């Protein structure tokens, strides 16, 4: 019975106690309050002061390594302190720094090896890309050279073909012009020979016939036939000669005197002056010739030279022959 009472009392006393752990000035502090009014503080492990972080990568790595080592020691110390065991021994700062320096060197060497390996891979990739680029450039250059040579040869062939075609057309046009000139000279020669032969022919004699008629008014109509002259002038081979004189025929009058008939103007005057006509009797006068009896030269039109144009033969010139 006494043992049960002691256990109950111990449980009650422990149930009335409170424990609080906090960090103060970098150290862990445990506060224990028990019934009725007792207070107890216990100082635990302390952390290292936080350093000023450096901009240098090597120094920064060493500082981080020291902080990691201190964090690991604090973790193990907190476990032992909570268990009521003694705190583990902290390594001195020099040893921690030396270990961190070695770790940092190893880390840097590892990173350097990785960088060198990566650099070698990049170099190989660059060399392969450069080789592929050179190969593609050479193939493209060869292809361009082949295309340029092919285009140049095709251009030369086309130029030669056009030149030969132009030469052939020029020769054909020159031959056609020479042929046309020869034909024109030949036709002109033939025309000159024909004109010369026509000029050598004898001039035909001029013949003229005249007919005369008379009327009651005393007028004579004389017509001459000039067919021979017209024919010779139409041929164009008559030479220039003097104008022949044709004598006008004289109408023979009878022995008895013929009276001239009054003209229309005289009749009008007679009608107007009726009194005078009655007073004066008509008188018979001999008929006078209407025209003089002297021969007049016949007018002959001048002979005009006639030229005949000989048509040239049609030449078939292919299109594009003339330049």
MITITOR-780155 format. One record per residue (C-alpha): residue in three letters; x, y, z. Coordinates in steps of 0.05 Angstrom, whole numbers, padded with zeros to 5 digits, always signed. Layout:
# MITITOR-780155
alaXYZ/...
This chain:
# MITITOR-780155
unk+00000+00000+00000/unk+00057+00047+00016/unk+00091+00032-00051/unk+00027+00048-00089/unk+00020+00114-00053/unk+00093+00132-00069/unk+00083+00118-00143/unk+00019+00159-00145/unk+00054+00217-00110/unk+00113+00215-00158/unk+00066+00215-00219/unk+00028+00273-00190/unk+00092+00312-00177/unk+00118+00298-00247/unk+00052+00317-00278/unk+00055+00385-00246/unk+00126+00401-00275/unk+00133+00438-00344/unk+00194+00439-00390/unk+00210+00493-00442/unk+00269+00495-00491/unk+00290+00559-00527/unk+00350+00588-00563/unk+00382+00649-00531/unk+00444+00684-00558/unk+00462+00623-00602/unk+00455+00573-00544/unk+00399+00526-00527/unk+00367+00536-00457/unk+00319+00488-00421/unk+00271+00517-00369/unk+00239+00468-00319/unk+00181+00491-00273/unk+00157+00443-00218/unk+00100+00445-00167/unk+00091+00485-00126/unk+00139+00542-00149/unk+00208+00517-00167/unk+00245+00543-00231/unk+00308+00513-00262/unk+00348+00531-00326/unk+00398+00486-00360/unk+00445+00512-00416/unk+00455+00464-00474/unk+00501+00465-00535/unk+00518+00532-00567/unk+00524+00546-00642/unk+00581+00581-00676/unk+00571+00654-00694/unk+00547+00666-00766/unk+00603+00690-00811/unk+00600+00746-00862/unk+00591+00711-00929/unk+00647+00725-00978/unk+00640+00739-01053/unk+00698+00693-01069/unk+00674+00625-01089/unk+00730+00586-01054/unk+00721+00624-00988/unk+00646+00616-00993/unk+00653+00541-01001/unk+00698+00537-00939/unk+00648+00578-00898/unk+00591+00534-00920/unk+00631+00472-00902/unk+00645+00499-00831/unk+00572+00515-00821/unk+00552+00445-00844/unk+00602+00414-00795/unk+00575+00457-00737/unk+00503+00439-00756/unk+00520+00365-00753/unk+00553+00374-00683/unk+00492+00413-00658/unk+00446+00358-00680/unk+00485+00304-00644/unk+00493+00349-00582/unk+00418+00362-00579/unk+00403+00288-00581/unk+00452+00274-00523/unk+00428+00334-00483/unk+00356+00312-00488/unk+00375+00244-00465/unk+00414+00273-00406/unk+00479+00246-00434/unk+00543+00286-00436/unk+00554+00330-00498/unk+00601+00303-00553/unk+00669+00335-00560/unk+00673+00392-00610/unk+00731+00391-00658/unk+00777+00452-00658/unk+00768+00507-00710/unk+00836+00494-00743/unk+00820+00421-00755/unk+00751+00438-00781/unk+00781+00491-00829/unk+00833+00442-00853/unk+00781+00388-00866/unk+00737+00439-00902/unk+00795+00461-00945/unk+00809+00390-00965/unk+00736+00379-00980/unk+00732+00443-01020/unk+00794+00424-01060/unk+00764+00357-01076/unk+00699+00389-01096/unk+00735+00439-01140/unk+00777+00385-01172/unk+00715+00344-01185/unk+00680+00403-01216/unk+00742+00418-01257/unk+00744+00347-01283/unk+00671+00351-01301/unk+00682+00417-01336/unk+00742+00389-01373/unk+00701+00329-01394/unk+00644+00374-01416/unk+00693+00419-01452/unk+00723+00360-01489/unk+00653+00337-01509/unk+00636+00407-01533/unk+00702+00410-01571/unk+00687+00344-01605/unk+00617+00367-01622/unk+00646+00432-01649/unk+00697+00395-01691/unk+00643+00349-01719/unk+00598+00407-01734/unk+00655+00444-01767/unk+00673+00383-01809/unk+00600+00374-01830/unk+00597+00448-01847/unk+00660+00445-01889/unk+00634+00383-01924/unk+00567+00415-01939/unk+00603+00478-01962/unk+00648+00438-02009/unk+00589+00399-02037/unk+00548+00463-02046/unk+00608+00497-02079/unk+00618+00438-02126/unk+00544+00438-02143/unk+00546+00513-02157/unk+00608+00506-02200/unk+00575+00450-02240/unk+00511+00491-02249/unk+00552+00553-02270/unk+00592+00513-02320/unk+00529+00481-02348/unk+00495+00549-02354/unk+00556+00580-02386/unk+00563+00524-02437/unk+00489+00529-02453/unk+00496+00604-02462/unk+00556+00595-02507/unk+00518+00544-02550/unk+00458+00590-02555/unk+00503+00649-02574/unk+00537+00607-02628/unk+00470+00583-02654/unk+00442+00654-02657/unk+00506+00679-02690/unk+00504+00624-02743/unk+00430+00638-02755/unk+00443+00712-02762/unk+00501+00699-02810/unk+00458+00652-02852/unk+00402+00703-02854/unk+00451+00759-02872/unk+00480+00717-02928/unk+00411+00699-02954/unk+00390+00772-02952/unk+00454+00794-02987/unk+00444+00741-03041/unk+00372+00763-03051/unk+00394+00835-03057/unk+00448+00817-03107/unk+00399+00776-03148/unk+00348+00833-03147/unk+00402+00883-03168/unk+00424+00838-03225/unk+00353+00829-03248/unk+00342+00905-03245/unk+00405+00918-03285/unk+00385+00865-03336/unk+00314+00894-03343/unk+00343+00964-03350/unk+00391+00939-03404/unk+00334+00905-03442/unk+00293+00969-03437/unk+00351+01011-03463/unk+00362+00962-03521/unk+00288+00964-03538/unk+00288+01040-03538/unk+00351+01041-03581/unk+00321+00993-03632/unk+00258+01036-03634/unk+00299+01099-03646/unk+00335+01066-03705/unk+00271+01054-03744/unk+00258+01101-03805/unk+00210+01159-03794/unk+00144+01149-03832/unk+00123+01202-03884/unk+00070+01252-03863/unk+00006+01248-03902/unk-00053+01295-03897/unk-00121+01294-03932/unk-00171+01351-03932/unk-00245+01353-03945/unk-00287+01415-03954/unk-00361+01429-03950/unk-00398+01493-03962/unk-00464+01519-03936/unk-00512+01571-03960/unk-00481+01621-03911/unk-00415+01617-03948/unk-00376+01581-03892/unk-00329+01524-03908/unk-00313+01465-03862/unk-00244+01437-03872/unk-00222+01372-03838/unk-00155+01340-03845/unk-00136+01269-03832/unk-00075+01262-03788/unk-00078+01189-03771/unk-00008+01177-03797/unk+00020+01232-03752/unk-00021+01209-03693/unk+00003+01138-03702/unk+00075+01160-03706/unk+00067+01205-03645/unk+00032+01149-03607/unk+00091+01103-03622/unk+00139+01156-03598/unk+00190+01144-03654/unk+00175+01205-03697/unk+00231+01256-03702/unk+00221+01330-03697/unk+00206+01361-03764/unk+00180+01427-03793/unk+00105+01442-03791/unk+00076+01429-03860/unk+00030+01481-03890/unk-00037+01457-03915/unk-00071+01502-03968/unk-00143+01515-03955/unk-00187+01499-04014/unk-00221+01557-04051/unk-00294+01549-04067/unk-00308+01565-04141/unk-00364+01616-04150/unk-00409+01616-04211/unk-00409+01672-04263/unk-00473+01700-04237/unk-00470+01743-04176/unk-00497+01710-04114/unk-00532+01751-04061/unk-00515+01741-03989/unk-00572+01722-03944/unk-00589+01769-03888/unk-00563+01747-03821/unk-00603+01742-03756/unk-00577+01806-03729/unk-00597+01842-03793/unk-00666+01812-03788/unk-00673+01838-03716/unk-00652+01907-03737/unk-00702+01904-03795/unk-00758+01885-03747/unk-00740+01941-03700/unk-00735+01993-03755/unk-00794+01974-03799/unk-00801+02043-03831/unk-00729+02046-03856/unk-00735+01976-03886/unk-00795+01995-03928/unk-00762+02058-03953/unk-00696+02023-03973/unk-00702+01964-04022/unk-00655+01905-04012/unk-00592+01908-04053/unk-00555+01847-04080/unk-00482+01846-04060/unk-00430+01795-04081/unk-00416+01742-04028/unk-00351+01753-03990/unk-00309+01695-03967/unk-00317+01682-03892/unk-00243+01669-03880/unk-00179+01692-03913/unk-00153+01651-03969/unk-00082+01650-03944/unk-00058+01581-03922/unk-00050+01572-03848/unk+00002+01527-03816/unk-00028+01465-03785/unk-00014+01458-03711/unk+00018+01392-03695/unk+00025+01370-03623/unk+00095+01358-03600/unk+00117+01287-03593/unk+00124+01266-03521/unk+00174+01215-03498/unk+00142+01154-03467/unk+00177+01109-03416/unk+00153+01040-03400/unk+00167+01011-03330/unk+00186+00939-03328/unk+00158+00903-03266/unk+00209+00870-03222/unk+00201+00796-03205/unk+00175+00781-03136/unk+00228+00754-03089/unk+00210+00707-03032/unk+00250+00732-02973/unk+00242+00691-02909/unk+00218+00731-02848/unk+00274+00761-02807/unk+00324+00759-02865/unk+00334+00835-02865/unk+00373+00859-02806/
